[in-house]
Amino acid sequence: MRVVFEGTAGAGGWPEPGCGCASCGRLPAGHRRPLSVLVDGQVRLPAPAGGRVRATAYGVEVEGADGHRLLLARERPAEDAPPTRPYEMVLADLGGGAETLGALRAAGAVGPRTAVVAVGIDHRMPSEGELARRLGLWGALAVPDGTVLDTATVPGAAAVPGTAAVPGTAAVPGTAAVPGTAAVLDAPAVLGTVRPVPVLPPPPRRTLLLGGSRSGKSAEAELRLAAEPHVTYVATGPSGGDDAEWLARVRAHRERRPAHWTTEETTDLAGLLRTAAGPLLIDGIGTWLAAAFDACGAWADDGDGAGRVAARCDELVAAWRATRARVVAVSEEVGLGVVPATRSGRMFRDALGRLNQRLAAESEDVALVVAGRVLSLPV
């Protein structure tokens, strides 16, 4: 099945004519044209069902003469969608996030040899660089208008988060060696010429995301795992009781997460890290430490309360070091403000700072999130 990407943007193109947003302002006119995909020289998508085009619970399906199948995915699969075998190629609008991709993986529609190509690209993405970063995390790629791909030459692995092995041209210069990037082809492929994109490294097993209040660190953590078929969200904070403001915060976090994720409220992080088989998102380390201070009576304890907290931190770091699960954890960076006025506040600040350092030392990936922007911290 030969697929020609005549246009890869949303309905308004990218940049969108007359739009004054920063995303559109960064790009020349006509950078990406509205979505138009020609399959085998006969079927142009988007198109109504009929002939070789079939509407399914997952979107619009086209079957080629070679028996390969392409899916133009709908925003979300139908809730009663039955399991299906993997497609050779899936075109998905990932501008609003990767929840659709995670659901397609959970249903079997995207497998290890499925090439996932982002379409509908528009100013929901801040830049091509951020598009590449996110798609690298999700195991997808973007191609420029005019690219030709053939499903017969897809060598596989494009559907595994953090990897890419698809036909086309070289990746964007300077991005291939950066984990979680290099999922954009830099020029249209020449018809009949197939060159593989360099395979990206697998996603980091342990990621620590640091940031201040309302920095965007939790949203970034969710973005990192959004394309996974199964994720356990670990909430370490209090349930909220009758506190309306706290309950509203918890509800906002819950509604933002993909519906197919599971949630576990616990402070037994060491136990989870030792036994988890699938990805974990831990939110967060600061609330876990506060619970440890409560349980150990360390806030005002002049005795061995601080020692018991230190022992729990030792256990957590040991489990973090030994875990075989993929884990993304969020922690507060509390050392950038004024010195706390109370002894207990200073104890907590110091303990969390030390714990962050120890977890960072055992992490393949550490980043600081500031005003929604992600700064990778080198080793």
C-alpha positions as CSV (number, residue, x, y, z in Angstrom):
1,M,0.0,0.0,0.0
2,R,1.5,3.3,-1.1
3,V,0.5,6.4,0.9
4,V,1.1,9.9,-0.4
5,F,0.8,12.6,2.2
6,E,-0.4,15.6,0.1
7,G,-1.3,17.6,3.3
8,T,-0.8,16.7,7.0
9,A,-2.4,19.6,8.8
10,G,-5.8,20.3,10.3
11,A,-8.6,21.9,8.4
12,G,-7.1,25.4,8.6
13,G,-3.6,24.3,7.8
14,W,-0.5,25.2,9.9
15,P,0.0,28.1,10.1
16,E,-3.7,29.0,9.9
17,P,-4.3,32.1,7.8
18,G,-5.0,35.2,9.8
19,C,-4.2,33.5,13.1
20,G,-2.1,35.6,15.5
21,C,-1.0,32.9,17.9
22,A,2.7,32.3,18.6
23,S,2.6,28.8,17.1
24,C,1.4,30.1,13.7
25,G,3.7,33.1,13.9
26,R,6.8,30.8,14.0
27,L,6.0,29.2,10.6
28,P,6.0,30.4,7.0
29,A,2.7,30.4,5.1
30,G,1.8,27.0,3.7
31,H,4.1,25.1,6.0
32,R,1.6,22.3,6.3
33,R,-1.5,22.1,4.1
34,P,-5.0,20.7,5.2
35,L,-5.2,16.9,5.5
36,S,-5.2,15.1,2.2
37,V,-3.8,11.5,1.9
38,L,-3.8,9.5,-1.4
39,V,-3.8,5.7,-0.9
40,D,-2.7,3.6,-3.9
41,G,-3.4,6.4,-6.2
42,Q,-7.2,5.7,-5.9
43,V,-8.6,6.7,-2.5
44,R,-8.1,10.2,-1.1
45,L,-8.7,10.6,2.6
46,P,-10.7,12.0,4.3
47,A,-13.5,10.3,2.4
48,P,-17.0,8.9,3.1
49,A,-17.4,5.2,3.5
50,G,-17.9,3.2,0.3
51,G,-15.9,0.8,-1.9
52,R,-12.5,0.3,-0.4
53,V,-13.3,2.7,2.4
54,R,-15.1,1.3,5.5
55,A,-16.3,3.0,8.6
56,T,-15.3,1.1,11.8
57,A,-15.5,1.6,15.6
58,Y,-11.9,2.9,15.4
59,G,-12.2,5.3,12.4
60,V,-12.1,5.0,8.6
61,E,-10.3,1.9,7.3
62,V,-8.8,1.5,3.8
63,E,-7.7,-1.9,2.5
64,G,-5.1,-2.0,-0.2
65,A,-4.8,-4.5,-3.0
66,D,-2.0,-6.2,-1.1
67,G,-4.3,-6.8,1.9
68,H,-2.6,-4.2,4.0
69,R,-4.9,-2.0,6.0
70,L,-4.7,1.7,6.9
71,L,-6.7,3.4,9.6
72,L,-7.6,7.1,9.8
73,A,-8.4,7.0,13.5
74,R,-11.3,8.8,15.0
75,E,-10.7,11.0,18.0
76,R,-11.6,8.2,20.4
77,P,-12.6,4.6,19.6
78,A,-16.2,3.7,20.4
79,E,-16.6,2.5,23.9
80,D,-18.0,-0.8,22.7
81,A,-15.3,-1.3,20.0
82,P,-14.3,-4.9,19.8
83,P,-10.6,-6.0,19.9
84,T,-9.0,-6.0,16.4
85,R,-5.8,-7.1,14.7
86,P,-3.1,-4.5,14.2
87,Y,-3.1,-2.2,11.2
88,E,-0.1,-1.7,9.0
89,M,-0.4,2.0,9.3
90,V,-2.5,4.3,11.5
91,L,-3.0,8.0,10.9
92,A,-4.0,9.8,14.1
93,D,-4.7,13.3,15.2
94,L,-2.4,13.6,18.2
95,G,-2.6,17.4,18.6
96,G,-4.8,17.1,21.7
97,G,-2.8,14.3,23.3
98,A,-2.1,10.6,22.8
99,E,-5.1,9.2,24.6
100,T,-6.4,7.9,21.3
101,L,-3.2,6.1,20.6
102,G,-3.1,4.5,24.0
103,A,-6.7,3.2,23.5
104,L,-5.7,1.8,20.1
105,R,-2.8,0.0,21.6
106,A,-5.0,-1.4,24.3
107,A,-7.5,-2.7,21.7
108,G,-4.8,-4.3,19.5
109,A,-5.3,-1.9,16.6
110,V,-1.7,-0.6,17.0
111,G,0.9,-3.3,17.3
112,P,4.7,-3.5,17.3
113,R,4.9,-3.3,13.5
114,T,2.3,-0.5,13.0
115,A,3.6,2.7,11.6
116,V,1.8,5.5,13.5
117,V,1.8,8.8,11.6
118,A,0.5,12.1,13.1
119,V,-2.0,14.1,10.9
120,G,-4.3,17.0,11.6
121,I,-1.2,18.9,12.9
122,D,-2.0,22.5,13.7
123,H,-1.4,25.3,16.2
124,R,-2.3,23.1,19.2
125,M,1.4,22.2,18.9
126,P,3.7,25.1,19.9
127,S,6.3,24.2,17.4
128,E,7.8,21.5,15.1
129,G,10.4,20.8,17.8
130,E,7.7,20.2,20.5
131,L,5.8,18.0,18.0
132,A,8.9,15.9,17.5
133,R,9.5,15.6,21.2
134,R,6.0,14.4,22.0
135,L,5.8,12.0,19.1
136,G,9.2,10.5,20.2
137,L,7.7,9.9,23.6
138,W,4.6,8.3,22.0
139,G,6.3,6.1,19.4
140,A,4.8,8.0,16.4
141,L,6.2,10.2,13.7
142,A,5.3,13.2,11.6
143,V,6.1,13.5,7.9
144,P,6.2,16.7,5.8
145,D,3.7,17.3,3.0
146,G,4.7,15.4,-0.1
147,T,6.1,12.4,1.7
148,V,5.5,8.9,0.2
149,L,5.4,5.9,2.5
150,D,4.8,2.3,1.5
151,T,3.5,-0.2,4.1
152,A,5.4,-3.0,2.4
153,T,8.7,-1.5,3.6
154,V,7.8,-0.6,7.2
155,P,10.4,-2.6,9.2
156,G,8.5,-2.3,12.5
157,A,8.9,-0.9,16.0
158,A,7.2,2.4,15.2
159,A,4.5,1.6,17.7
160,V,6.8,1.1,20.6
161,P,7.0,4.3,22.6
162,G,10.5,5.8,22.2
163,T,11.4,4.0,19.0
164,A,10.9,4.6,15.3
165,A,11.8,2.6,12.3
166,V,9.8,3.8,9.3
167,P,10.5,4.4,5.6
168,G,11.5,7.9,4.6
169,T,14.4,10.3,4.9
170,A,16.8,11.2,7.7
171,A,15.5,12.5,11.0
172,V,15.8,16.2,11.9
173,P,19.5,16.9,12.3
174,G,20.6,17.0,15.9
175,T,17.6,15.3,17.4
176,A,18.3,11.6,16.8
177,A,20.5,11.3,19.9
178,V,18.1,13.0,22.3
179,P,15.8,10.5,24.0
180,G,12.1,11.1,23.2
181,T,12.8,13.2,20.1
182,A,13.6,12.7,16.4
183,A,10.2,11.5,15.2
184,V,9.9,14.0,12.3
185,L,11.2,13.4,8.8
186,D,13.0,16.4,7.4
187,A,12.1,16.2,3.7
188,P,9.7,14.4,1.4
189,A,10.8,10.9,0.4
190,V,11.7,10.4,-3.2
191,L,9.2,8.1,-4.9
192,G,10.8,4.6,-4.9
193,T,13.5,5.6,-2.5
194,V,13.2,4.1,1.0
195,R,15.7,5.0,3.7
196,P,14.9,4.1,7.4
197,V,14.8,6.7,10.1
198,P,17.5,6.0,12.7
199,V,16.0,3.8,15.5
200,L,15.5,5.9,18.7
201,P,16.5,4.7,22.1
202,P,13.8,3.0,24.2
203,P,12.0,5.3,26.6
204,P,13.8,5.9,29.9
205,R,12.9,3.4,32.6
206,R,12.9,6.0,35.4
207,T,11.9,9.6,34.9
208,L,11.9,12.3,37.6
209,L,10.0,15.6,36.9
210,L,10.7,18.5,39.2
211,G,8.9,21.8,39.4
212,G,7.2,24.4,41.5
213,S,3.5,24.9,42.2
214,R,1.4,25.1,39.0
215,S,4.5,24.6,36.9
216,G,2.9,22.0,34.6
217,K,4.9,19.1,36.0
218,S,1.9,16.8,36.5
219,A,0.6,17.5,33.0
220,E,4.0,16.7,31.6
221,A,4.1,13.4,33.5
222,E,0.7,12.4,32.1
223,L,1.9,13.4,28.6
224,R,4.9,11.1,28.9
225,L,2.8,8.1,29.4
226,A,-0.3,9.1,27.4
227,A,0.3,6.6,24.6
228,E,0.7,3.6,26.8
229,P,-2.1,1.0,26.7
230,H,-2.1,0.5,30.5
231,V,-0.9,2.9,33.2
232,T,-1.4,2.9,37.0
233,Y,-1.7,6.4,38.3
234,V,-0.4,6.4,41.9
235,A,-1.9,9.2,44.0
236,T,0.1,9.7,47.2
237,G,-1.8,12.8,48.5
238,P,-4.7,12.9,51.0
239,S,-8.2,12.2,49.7
240,G,-9.4,15.6,50.7
241,G,-12.1,14.8,53.2
242,D,-14.6,17.7,53.2
243,D,-12.1,20.3,51.7
244,A,-14.0,21.5,48.6
245,E,-10.9,23.2,47.1
246,W,-8.7,20.1,47.5
247,L,-11.5,17.9,46.1
248,A,-11.8,20.1,43.1
249,R,-8.0,19.8,42.5
250,V,-8.2,16.0,42.7
251,R,-11.2,15.9,40.4
252,A,-9.4,18.1,37.8
253,H,-6.4,15.8,37.8
254,R,-8.7,12.7,37.5
255,E,-10.7,14.1,34.6
256,R,-7.5,15.0,32.7
257,R,-6.2,11.5,32.7
258,P,-7.1,8.9,30.0
259,A,-10.2,6.9,30.9
260,H,-8.4,3.5,30.5
261,W,-5.9,4.3,33.2
262,T,-6.3,2.9,36.7
263,T,-5.8,4.8,39.9
264,E,-4.3,3.6,43.1
265,E,-4.2,5.8,46.3
266,T,-1.3,4.6,48.4
267,T,1.9,5.7,50.2
268,D,3.5,2.3,49.8
269,L,5.6,3.4,46.9
270,A,8.4,0.9,47.6
271,G,6.0,-2.0,47.5
272,L,4.6,-0.8,44.2
273,L,8.0,-0.3,42.6
274,R,9.0,-3.8,43.6
275,T,5.9,-5.5,42.2
276,A,4.6,-3.4,39.3
277,A,4.5,-5.0,35.9
278,G,3.3,-2.0,33.9
279,P,4.1,1.7,33.8
280,L,3.6,3.8,36.9
281,L,2.9,7.5,37.2
282,I,3.6,8.7,40.8
283,D,2.2,12.0,41.8
284,G,3.9,12.9,43.9
285,I,7.1,12.5,46.0
286,G,6.4,15.6,48.1
287,T,3.0,14.4,49.3
288,W,4.5,11.0,50.0
289,L,7.2,12.6,52.1
290,A,4.6,14.7,54.0
291,A,2.7,11.5,54.8
292,A,5.9,9.9,56.0
293,F,6.4,12.9,58.3
294,D,2.9,12.4,59.6
295,A,3.3,8.7,60.2
296,C,6.6,9.0,61.9
297,G,5.7,11.9,64.1
298,A,8.6,13.9,62.7
299,W,7.2,17.4,62.4
300,A,7.9,18.4,66.0
301,D,9.8,15.3,67.2
302,D,13.1,15.9,68.8
303,G,13.7,12.1,69.1
304,D,13.9,9.5,66.4
305,G,11.0,10.7,64.2
306,A,13.5,12.1,61.7
307,G,15.4,8.9,61.7
308,R,12.3,6.9,60.9
309,V,11.6,9.2,57.9
310,A,15.2,8.7,56.7
311,A,14.8,5.0,56.9
312,R,11.6,5.2,54.7
313,C,13.5,7.4,52.2
314,D,16.3,4.8,52.1
315,E,13.7,2.1,51.3
316,L,12.1,4.2,48.6
317,V,15.4,4.9,46.9
318,A,16.4,1.3,47.0
319,A,13.1,0.2,45.4
320,W,13.5,3.0,42.8
321,R,16.9,1.7,41.9
322,A,15.8,-1.9,41.6
323,T,12.4,-1.5,39.9
324,R,11.9,-3.1,36.5
325,A,8.8,-1.1,35.7
326,R,8.7,2.1,33.6
327,V,8.0,4.9,36.1
328,V,7.5,8.6,35.9
329,A,7.4,10.5,39.2
330,V,6.6,14.1,40.0
331,S,8.3,15.9,42.8
332,E,8.2,19.5,44.1
333,E,11.3,21.7,43.8
334,V,11.0,23.5,47.2
335,G,14.4,25.1,47.5
336,L,13.8,28.2,45.3
337,G,11.8,30.3,47.7
338,V,12.4,32.0,51.0
339,V,13.7,30.0,54.0
340,P,10.7,28.5,55.8
341,A,9.9,30.4,59.0
342,T,9.4,27.2,61.1
343,R,11.7,24.4,62.1
344,S,9.3,21.8,60.7
345,G,9.2,23.6,57.4
346,R,12.9,23.7,57.1
347,M,13.1,20.0,58.0
348,F,10.7,19.1,55.3
349,R,12.4,21.3,52.7
350,D,15.8,19.8,53.5
351,A,14.5,16.2,53.5
352,L,12.7,16.6,50.1
353,G,15.7,18.3,48.6
354,R,17.9,15.4,49.6
355,L,15.4,12.8,48.5
356,N,15.1,14.5,45.1
357,Q,18.9,14.4,44.6
358,R,19.0,10.7,45.5
359,L,16.2,9.8,43.1
360,A,17.7,11.9,40.4
361,A,21.0,10.1,40.8
362,E,19.2,6.8,40.1
363,S,17.1,8.1,37.1
364,E,17.9,7.9,33.4
365,D,15.9,11.1,32.8
366,V,15.4,14.1,35.0
367,A,13.7,17.4,33.9
368,L,12.7,20.7,35.4
369,V,9.3,22.0,34.4
370,V,8.9,25.8,34.5
371,A,5.8,27.6,33.2
372,G,4.9,24.6,31.2
373,R,8.3,24.4,29.5
374,V,10.5,21.4,30.0
375,L,14.2,21.7,30.7
376,S,16.1,18.4,30.5
377,L,18.8,18.3,33.2
378,P,22.0,16.7,32.1
379,V,23.9,14.2,34.2
